[in-house]
Amino acid sequence: MPDDVTLLFGLEGVEVASIALDREANPILALVTAAEQARRCPNRGVTSHHPHA
């Protein structure tokens, strides 16, 4: 069964990291790659725990 992000955006393999509202109450979503291997630094192989802005 697809997760909520897949159902909402049609995007597989992503997770919502955070949600906020702007001044006009529009939602701002920060999405991250769900696959842990894709979150690793290609040079050092260390997993990132902090999504980039």
CHARMM internal coordinates of N, CA and C (Angstrom, degrees):
IC EDIT
DIST 1 N 1 CA 1.4499
DIST 1 CA 1 C 1.5337
ANGL 1 N 1 CA 1 C 108.74
DIST 1 C 2 N 1.3315
ANGL 1 CA 1 C 2 N 118.03
DIHE 1 N 1 CA 1 C 2 N 133.47
DIST 2 N 2 CA 1.4640
ANGL 1 C 2 N 2 CA 121.02
DIHE 1 CA 1 C 2 N 2 CA 179.72
DIST 2 CA 2 C 1.5310
ANGL 2 N 2 CA 2 C 111.57
DIHE 1 C 2 N 2 CA 2 C -65.88
DIST 2 C 3 N 1.3444
ANGL 2 CA 2 C 3 N 115.44
DIHE 2 N 2 CA 2 C 3 N 148.75
DIST 3 N 3 CA 1.4613
ANGL 2 C 3 N 3 CA 118.97
DIHE 2 CA 2 C 3 N 3 CA 176.28
DIST 3 CA 3 C 1.5240
ANGL 3 N 3 CA 3 C 110.37
DIHE 2 C 3 N 3 CA 3 C -80.39
DIST 3 C 4 N 1.3292
ANGL 3 CA 3 C 4 N 116.87
DIHE 3 N 3 CA 3 C 4 N 177.04
DIST 4 N 4 CA 1.4676
ANGL 3 C 4 N 4 CA 121.78
DIHE 3 CA 3 C 4 N 4 CA -175.27
DIST 4 CA 4 C 1.5218
ANGL 4 N 4 CA 4 C 112.91
DIHE 3 C 4 N 4 CA 4 C -61.83
DIST 4 C 5 N 1.3452
ANGL 4 CA 4 C 5 N 117.52
DIHE 4 N 4 CA 4 C 5 N -40.22
DIST 5 N 5 CA 1.4652
ANGL 4 C 5 N 5 CA 120.42
DIHE 4 CA 4 C 5 N 5 CA -178.97
DIST 5 CA 5 C 1.5199
ANGL 5 N 5 CA 5 C 110.37
DIHE 4 C 5 N 5 CA 5 C -65.30
DIST 5 C 6 N 1.3279
ANGL 5 CA 5 C 6 N 116.66
DIHE 5 N 5 CA 5 C 6 N -41.94
DIST 6 N 6 CA 1.4559
ANGL 5 C 6 N 6 CA 120.52
DIHE 5 CA 5 C 6 N 6 CA 178.04
DIST 6 CA 6 C 1.5232
ANGL 6 N 6 CA 6 C 110.58
DIHE 5 C 6 N 6 CA 6 C -61.82
DIST 6 C 7 N 1.3221
ANGL 6 CA 6 C 7 N 116.54
DIHE 6 N 6 CA 6 C 7 N -43.31
DIST 7 N 7 CA 1.4647
ANGL 6 C 7 N 7 CA 119.98
DIHE 6 CA 6 C 7 N 7 CA 179.34
DIST 7 CA 7 C 1.5276
ANGL 7 N 7 CA 7 C 111.40
DIHE 6 C 7 N 7 CA 7 C -66.23
DIST 7 C 8 N 1.3279
ANGL 7 CA 7 C 8 N 117.33
DIHE 7 N 7 CA 7 C 8 N -39.99
DIST 8 N 8 CA 1.4570
ANGL 7 C 8 N 8 CA 121.45
DIHE 7 CA 7 C 8 N 8 CA -176.26
DIST 8 CA 8 C 1.5233
ANGL 8 N 8 CA 8 C 112.39
DIHE 7 C 8 N 8 CA 8 C -73.69
DIST 8 C 9 N 1.3285
ANGL 8 CA 8 C 9 N 117.58
DIHE 8 N 8 CA 8 C 9 N -45.30
DIST 9 N 9 CA 1.4609
ANGL 8 C 9 N 9 CA 121.26
DIHE 8 CA 8 C 9 N 9 CA -173.47
DIST 9 CA 9 C 1.5239
ANGL 9 N 9 CA 9 C 114.26
DIHE 8 C 9 N 9 CA 9 C -112.13
DIST 9 C 10 N 1.3137
ANGL 9 CA 9 C 10 N 118.05
DIHE 9 N 9 CA 9 C 10 N -9.66
DIST 10 N 10 CA 1.4519
ANGL 9 C 10 N 10 CA 120.42
DIHE 9 CA 9 C 10 N 10 CA -174.94
DIST 10 CA 10 C 1.5192
ANGL 10 N 10 CA 10 C 112.12
DIHE 9 C 10 N 10 CA 10 C 72.24
DIST 10 C 11 N 1.3394
ANGL 10 CA 10 C 11 N 116.80
DIHE 10 N 10 CA 10 C 11 N 24.76
DIST 11 N 11 CA 1.4597
ANGL 10 C 11 N 11 CA 122.30
DIHE 10 CA 10 C 11 N 11 CA -177.91
DIST 11 CA 11 C 1.5184
ANGL 11 N 11 CA 11 C 109.94
DIHE 10 C 11 N 11 CA 11 C -111.33
DIST 11 C 12 N 1.3111
ANGL 11 CA 11 C 12 N 116.61
DIHE 11 N 11 CA 11 C 12 N 116.31
DIST 12 N 12 CA 1.4553
ANGL 11 C 12 N 12 CA 120.07
DIHE 11 CA 11 C 12 N 12 CA 175.06
DIST 12 CA 12 C 1.5147
ANGL 12 N 12 CA 12 C 109.33
DIHE 11 C 12 N 12 CA 12 C -88.96
DIST 12 C 13 N 1.3163
ANGL 12 CA 12 C 13 N 116.47
DIHE 12 N 12 CA 12 C 13 N 147.42
DIST 13 N 13 CA 1.4577
ANGL 12 C 13 N 13 CA 120.36
DIHE 12 CA 12 C 13 N 13 CA 173.63
DIST 13 CA 13 C 1.5137
ANGL 13 N 13 CA 13 C 115.29
DIHE 12 C 13 N 13 CA 13 C 83.86
DIST 13 C 14 N 1.3161
ANGL 13 CA 13 C 14 N 118.18
DIHE 13 N 13 CA 13 C 14 N 16.17
DIST 14 N 14 CA 1.4645
ANGL 13 C 14 N 14 CA 120.83
DIHE 13 CA 13 C 14 N 14 CA 175.64
DIST 14 CA 14 C 1.5238
ANGL 14 N 14 CA 14 C 110.11
DIHE 13 C 14 N 14 CA 14 C -125.19
DIST 14 C 15 N 1.3303
ANGL 14 CA 14 C 15 N 115.52
DIHE 14 N 14 CA 14 C 15 N 154.24
DIST 15 N 15 CA 1.4525
ANGL 14 C 15 N 15 CA 122.24
DIHE 14 CA 14 C 15 N 15 CA 176.67
DIST 15 CA 15 C 1.5234
ANGL 15 N 15 CA 15 C 108.31
DIHE 14 C 15 N 15 CA 15 C -127.72
DIST 15 C 16 N 1.3151
ANGL 15 CA 15 C 16 N 116.22
DIHE 15 N 15 CA 15 C 16 N 152.74
DIST 16 N 16 CA 1.4592
ANGL 15 C 16 N 16 CA 120.76
DIHE 15 CA 15 C 16 N 16 CA 174.93
DIST 16 CA 16 C 1.5248
ANGL 16 N 16 CA 16 C 107.59
DIHE 15 C 16 N 16 CA 16 C -84.47
DIST 16 C 17 N 1.3455
ANGL 16 CA 16 C 17 N 116.35
DIHE 16 N 16 CA 16 C 17 N 120.02
DIST 17 N 17 CA 1.4655
ANGL 16 C 17 N 17 CA 121.62
DIHE 16 CA 16 C 17 N 17 CA 179.18
DIST 17 CA 17 C 1.5247
ANGL 17 N 17 CA 17 C 110.65
DIHE 16 C 17 N 17 CA 17 C -86.10
DIST 17 C 18 N 1.3310
ANGL 17 CA 17 C 18 N 116.74
DIHE 17 N 17 CA 17 C 18 N -37.67
DIST 18 N 18 CA 1.4626
ANGL 17 C 18 N 18 CA 120.09
DIHE 17 CA 17 C 18 N 18 CA 178.79
DIST 18 CA 18 C 1.5231
ANGL 18 N 18 CA 18 C 109.92
DIHE 17 C 18 N 18 CA 18 C -160.61
DIST 18 C 19 N 1.3104
ANGL 18 CA 18 C 19 N 114.37
DIHE 18 N 18 CA 18 C 19 N 159.54
DIST 19 N 19 CA 1.4631
ANGL 18 C 19 N 19 CA 122.02
DIHE 18 CA 18 C 19 N 19 CA 177.59
DIST 19 CA 19 C 1.5266
ANGL 19 N 19 CA 19 C 107.39
DIHE 18 C 19 N 19 CA 19 C -135.42
DIST 19 C 20 N 1.3285
ANGL 19 CA 19 C 20 N 116.27
DIHE 19 N 19 CA 19 C 20 N 135.90
DIST 20 N 20 CA 1.4639
ANGL 19 C 20 N 20 CA 121.87
DIHE 19 CA 19 C 20 N 20 CA 176.24
DIST 20 CA 20 C 1.5214
ANGL 20 N 20 CA 20 C 107.85
DIHE 19 C 20 N 20 CA 20 C -141.29
DIST 20 C 21 N 1.3009
ANGL 20 CA 20 C 21 N 116.19
DIHE 20 N 20 CA 20 C 21 N 167.12
DIST 21 N 21 CA 1.4600
ANGL 20 C 21 N 21 CA 121.60
DIHE 20 CA 20 C 21 N 21 CA 175.79
DIST 21 CA 21 C 1.5235
ANGL 21 N 21 CA 21 C 109.02
DIHE 20 C 21 N 21 CA 21 C -113.52
DIST 21 C 22 N 1.3425
ANGL 21 CA 21 C 22 N 116.10
DIHE 21 N 21 CA 21 C 22 N 138.75
DIST 22 N 22 CA 1.4599
ANGL 21 C 22 N 22 CA 119.43
DIHE 21 CA 21 C 22 N 22 CA 175.71
DIST 22 CA 22 C 1.5263
ANGL 22 N 22 CA 22 C 109.55
DIHE 21 C 22 N 22 CA 22 C -82.34
DIST 22 C 23 N 1.3281
ANGL 22 CA 22 C 23 N 117.28
DIHE 22 N 22 CA 22 C 23 N -173.40
DIST 23 N 23 CA 1.4713
ANGL 22 C 23 N 23 CA 121.63
DIHE 22 CA 22 C 23 N 23 CA -176.19
DIST 23 CA 23 C 1.5215
ANGL 23 N 23 CA 23 C 113.72
DIHE 22 C 23 N 23 CA 23 C -61.30
DIST 23 C 24 N 1.3462
ANGL 23 CA 23 C 24 N 116.65
DIHE 23 N 23 CA 23 C 24 N -27.72
DIST 24 N 24 CA 1.4711
ANGL 23 C 24 N 24 CA 120.36
DIHE 23 CA 23 C 24 N 24 CA 178.97
DIST 24 CA 24 C 1.5223
ANGL 24 N 24 CA 24 C 112.51
DIHE 23 C 24 N 24 CA 24 C -96.55
DIST 24 C 25 N 1.3206
ANGL 24 CA 24 C 25 N 116.90
DIHE 24 N 24 CA 24 C 25 N 13.53
DIST 25 N 25 CA 1.4673
ANGL 24 C 25 N 25 CA 124.07
DIHE 24 CA 24 C 25 N 25 CA 179.47
DIST 25 CA 25 C 1.5234
ANGL 25 N 25 CA 25 C 113.19
DIHE 24 C 25 N 25 CA 25 C 69.55
DIST 25 C 26 N 1.3437
ANGL 25 CA 25 C 26 N 117.32
DIHE 25 N 25 CA 25 C 26 N 24.51
DIST 26 N 26 CA 1.4676
ANGL 25 C 26 N 26 CA 121.44
DIHE 25 CA 25 C 26 N 26 CA 173.16
DIST 26 CA 26 C 1.5265
ANGL 26 N 26 CA 26 C 108.41
DIHE 25 C 26 N 26 CA 26 C -83.24
DIST 26 C 27 N 1.3205
ANGL 26 CA 26 C 27 N 117.39
DIHE 26 N 26 CA 26 C 27 N 136.17
DIST 27 N 27 CA 1.4640
ANGL 26 C 27 N 27 CA 119.09
DIHE 26 CA 26 C 27 N 27 CA -179.49
DIST 27 CA 27 C 1.5363
ANGL 27 N 27 CA 27 C 111.54
DIHE 26 C 27 N 27 CA 27 C -72.84
DIST 27 C 28 N 1.3232
ANGL 27 CA 27 C 28 N 114.98
DIHE 27 N 27 CA 27 C 28 N 139.74
DIST 28 N 28 CA 1.4629
ANGL 27 C 28 N 28 CA 122.60
DIHE 27 CA 27 C 28 N 28 CA 174.80
DIST 28 CA 28 C 1.5260
ANGL 28 N 28 CA 28 C 106.02
DIHE 27 C 28 N 28 CA 28 C -120.10
DIST 28 C 29 N 1.3217
ANGL 28 CA 28 C 29 N 116.56
DIHE 28 N 28 CA 28 C 29 N 118.33
DIST 29 N 29 CA 1.4552
ANGL 28 C 29 N 29 CA 121.29
DIHE 28 CA 28 C 29 N 29 CA -177.84
DIST 29 CA 29 C 1.5227
ANGL 29 N 29 CA 29 C 110.40
DIHE 28 C 29 N 29 CA 29 C -110.22
DIST 29 C 30 N 1.3194
ANGL 29 CA 29 C 30 N 116.13
DIHE 29 N 29 CA 29 C 30 N 137.29
DIST 30 N 30 CA 1.4568
ANGL 29 C 30 N 30 CA 121.88
DIHE 29 CA 29 C 30 N 30 CA 171.41
DIST 30 CA 30 C 1.5221
ANGL 30 N 30 CA 30 C 106.58
DIHE 29 C 30 N 30 CA 30 C -103.60
DIST 30 C 31 N 1.3250
ANGL 30 CA 30 C 31 N 116.70
DIHE 30 N 30 CA 30 C 31 N 118.70
DIST 31 N 31 CA 1.4601
ANGL 30 C 31 N 31 CA 121.98
DIHE 30 CA 30 C 31 N 31 CA -178.84
DIST 31 CA 31 C 1.5210
ANGL 31 N 31 CA 31 C 109.45
DIHE 30 C 31 N 31 CA 31 C -106.24
DIST 31 C 32 N 1.3199
ANGL 31 CA 31 C 32 N 116.72
DIHE 31 N 31 CA 31 C 32 N 144.24
DIST 32 N 32 CA 1.4600
ANGL 31 C 32 N 32 CA 122.27
DIHE 31 CA 31 C 32 N 32 CA 176.63
DIST 32 CA 32 C 1.5230
ANGL 32 N 32 CA 32 C 109.11
DIHE 31 C 32 N 32 CA 32 C -128.68
DIST 32 C 33 N 1.3011
ANGL 32 CA 32 C 33 N 115.59
DIHE 32 N 32 CA 32 C 33 N 158.01
DIST 33 N 33 CA 1.4584
ANGL 32 C 33 N 33 CA 121.69
DIHE 32 CA 32 C 33 N 33 CA 176.62
DIST 33 CA 33 C 1.5230
ANGL 33 N 33 CA 33 C 109.07
DIHE 32 C 33 N 33 CA 33 C -69.60
DIST 33 C 34 N 1.3104
ANGL 33 CA 33 C 34 N 117.16
DIHE 33 N 33 CA 33 C 34 N 130.70
DIST 34 N 34 CA 1.4611
ANGL 33 C 34 N 34 CA 121.74
DIHE 33 CA 33 C 34 N 34 CA -177.75
DIST 34 CA 34 C 1.5252
ANGL 34 N 34 CA 34 C 112.24
DIHE 33 C 34 N 34 CA 34 C -76.91
DIST 34 C 35 N 1.3248
ANGL 34 CA 34 C 35 N 117.69
DIHE 34 N 34 CA 34 C 35 N -29.87
DIST 35 N 35 CA 1.4628
ANGL 34 C 35 N 35 CA 121.37
DIHE 34 CA 34 C 35 N 35 CA -178.22
DIST 35 CA 35 C 1.5232
ANGL 35 N 35 CA 35 C 109.74
DIHE 34 C 35 N 35 CA 35 C -73.78
DIST 35 C 36 N 1.3221
ANGL 35 CA 35 C 36 N 117.24
DIHE 35 N 35 CA 35 C 36 N 116.78
DIST 36 N 36 CA 1.4613
ANGL 35 C 36 N 36 CA 120.93
DIHE 35 CA 35 C 36 N 36 CA -176.74
DIST 36 CA 36 C 1.5278
ANGL 36 N 36 CA 36 C 112.20
DIHE 35 C 36 N 36 CA 36 C -59.09
DIST 36 C 37 N 1.3115
ANGL 36 CA 36 C 37 N 118.27
DIHE 36 N 36 CA 36 C 37 N -37.42
DIST 37 N 37 CA 1.4711
ANGL 36 C 37 N 37 CA 120.81
DIHE 36 CA 36 C 37 N 37 CA 179.41
DIST 37 CA 37 C 1.5299
ANGL 37 N 37 CA 37 C 111.33
DIHE 36 C 37 N 37 CA 37 C -59.66
DIST 37 C 38 N 1.3267
ANGL 37 CA 37 C 38 N 117.53
DIHE 37 N 37 CA 37 C 38 N -35.34
DIST 38 N 38 CA 1.4631
ANGL 37 C 38 N 38 CA 121.36
DIHE 37 CA 37 C 38 N 38 CA -179.83
DIST 38 CA 38 C 1.5205
ANGL 38 N 38 CA 38 C 112.01
DIHE 37 C 38 N 38 CA 38 C -72.37
DIST 38 C 39 N 1.3357
ANGL 38 CA 38 C 39 N 118.06
DIHE 38 N 38 CA 38 C 39 N -16.78
DIST 39 N 39 CA 1.4619
ANGL 38 C 39 N 39 CA 122.11
DIHE 38 CA 38 C 39 N 39 CA 179.10
DIST 39 CA 39 C 1.5199
ANGL 39 N 39 CA 39 C 112.57
DIHE 38 C 39 N 39 CA 39 C -89.06
DIST 39 C 40 N 1.3273
ANGL 39 CA 39 C 40 N 116.97
DIHE 39 N 39 CA 39 C 40 N 3.98
DIST 40 N 40 CA 1.4649
ANGL 39 C 40 N 40 CA 120.47
DIHE 39 CA 39 C 40 N 40 CA -177.97
DIST 40 CA 40 C 1.5290
ANGL 40 N 40 CA 40 C 111.29
DIHE 39 C 40 N 40 CA 40 C -88.36
DIST 40 C 41 N 1.3111
ANGL 40 CA 40 C 41 N 115.23
DIHE 40 N 40 CA 40 C 41 N 144.44
DIST 41 N 41 CA 1.4616
ANGL 40 C 41 N 41 CA 121.15
DIHE 40 CA 40 C 41 N 41 CA 174.30
DIST 41 CA 41 C 1.5218
ANGL 41 N 41 CA 41 C 107.86
DIHE 40 C 41 N 41 CA 41 C -63.38
DIST 41 C 42 N 1.3331
ANGL 41 CA 41 C 42 N 118.61
DIHE 41 N 41 CA 41 C 42 N 128.20
DIST 42 N 42 CA 1.4580
ANGL 41 C 42 N 42 CA 119.87
DIHE 41 CA 41 C 42 N 42 CA -178.28
DIST 42 CA 42 C 1.5312
ANGL 42 N 42 CA 42 C 113.36
DIHE 41 C 42 N 42 CA 42 C -66.54
DIST 42 C 43 N 1.3211
ANGL 42 CA 42 C 43 N 117.45
DIHE 42 N 42 CA 42 C 43 N -22.77
DIST 43 N 43 CA 1.4676
ANGL 42 C 43 N 43 CA 120.36
DIHE 42 CA 42 C 43 N 43 CA -178.87
DIST 43 CA 43 C 1.5216
ANGL 43 N 43 CA 43 C 112.98
DIHE 42 C 43 N 43 CA 43 C -88.27
DIST 43 C 44 N 1.3304
ANGL 43 CA 43 C 44 N 117.13
DIHE 43 N 43 CA 43 C 44 N -41.69
DIST 44 N 44 CA 1.4599
ANGL 43 C 44 N 44 CA 120.27
DIHE 43 CA 43 C 44 N 44 CA -174.18
DIST 44 CA 44 C 1.5216
ANGL 44 N 44 CA 44 C 113.60
DIHE 43 C 44 N 44 CA 44 C -107.83
DIST 44 C 45 N 1.3402
ANGL 44 CA 44 C 45 N 117.44
DIHE 44 N 44 CA 44 C 45 N -16.15
DIST 45 N 45 CA 1.4572
ANGL 44 C 45 N 45 CA 120.59
DIHE 44 CA 44 C 45 N 45 CA 179.99
DIST 45 CA 45 C 1.5125
ANGL 45 N 45 CA 45 C 114.46
DIHE 44 C 45 N 45 CA 45 C 75.48
DIST 45 C 46 N 1.3402
ANGL 45 CA 45 C 46 N 117.17
DIHE 45 N 45 CA 45 C 46 N 11.49
DIST 46 N 46 CA 1.4561
ANGL 45 C 46 N 46 CA 121.87
DIHE 45 CA 45 C 46 N 46 CA -179.32
DIST 46 CA 46 C 1.5306
ANGL 46 N 46 CA 46 C 109.06
DIHE 45 C 46 N 46 CA 46 C -84.56
DIST 46 C 47 N 1.3393
ANGL 46 CA 46 C 47 N 116.18
DIHE 46 N 46 CA 46 C 47 N 135.19
DIST 47 N 47 CA 1.4546
ANGL 46 C 47 N 47 CA 121.19
DIHE 46 CA 46 C 47 N 47 CA -179.97
DIST 47 CA 47 C 1.5161
ANGL 47 N 47 CA 47 C 110.69
DIHE 46 C 47 N 47 CA 47 C -75.97
DIST 47 C 48 N 1.3335
ANGL 47 CA 47 C 48 N 116.20
DIHE 47 N 47 CA 47 C 48 N 132.88
DIST 48 N 48 CA 1.4591
ANGL 47 C 48 N 48 CA 122.11
DIHE 47 CA 47 C 48 N 48 CA 176.62
DIST 48 CA 48 C 1.5134
ANGL 48 N 48 CA 48 C 109.16
DIHE 47 C 48 N 48 CA 48 C -82.54
DIST 48 C 49 N 1.3226
ANGL 48 CA 48 C 49 N 115.91
DIHE 48 N 48 CA 48 C 49 N 133.97
DIST 49 N 49 CA 1.4622
ANGL 48 C 49 N 49 CA 120.81
DIHE 48 CA 48 C 49 N 49 CA 177.21
DIST 49 CA 49 C 1.5290
ANGL 49 N 49 CA 49 C 110.76
DIHE 48 C 49 N 49 CA 49 C -110.68
DIST 49 C 50 N 1.3233
ANGL 49 CA 49 C 50 N 116.88
DIHE 49 N 49 CA 49 C 50 N -0.53
DIST 50 N 50 CA 1.4557
ANGL 49 C 50 N 50 CA 122.30
DIHE 49 CA 49 C 50 N 50 CA -178.12
DIST 50 CA 50 C 1.5215
ANGL 50 N 50 CA 50 C 109.47
DIHE 49 C 50 N 50 CA 50 C -126.27
DIST 50 C 51 N 1.3311
ANGL 50 CA 50 C 51 N 117.60
DIHE 50 N 50 CA 50 C 51 N 107.83
DIST 51 N 51 CA 1.4773
ANGL 50 C 51 N 51 CA 119.66
DIHE 50 CA 50 C 51 N 51 CA 178.11
DIST 51 CA 51 C 1.5216
ANGL 51 N 51 CA 51 C 111.00
DIHE 50 C 51 N 51 CA 51 C -61.37
DIST 51 C 52 N 1.3109
ANGL 51 CA 51 C 52 N 115.58
DIHE 51 N 51 CA 51 C 52 N 145.81
DIST 52 N 52 CA 1.4596
ANGL 51 C 52 N 52 CA 120.80
DIHE 51 CA 51 C 52 N 52 CA 176.93
DIST 52 CA 52 C 1.5197
ANGL 52 N 52 CA 52 C 109.70
DIHE 51 C 52 N 52 CA 52 C -75.29
DIST 52 C 53 N 1.3209
ANGL 52 CA 52 C 53 N 115.54
DIHE 52 N 52 CA 52 C 53 N 148.92
DIST 53 N 53 CA 1.4654
ANGL 52 C 53 N 53 CA 120.77
DIHE 52 CA 52 C 53 N 53 CA 178.80
DIST 53 CA 53 C 1.5058
ANGL 53 N 53 CA 53 C 109.79
DIHE 52 C 53 N 53 CA 53 C -83.26
END
COOR INIT
IC SEED 1 N 1 CA 1 C
IC BUILD
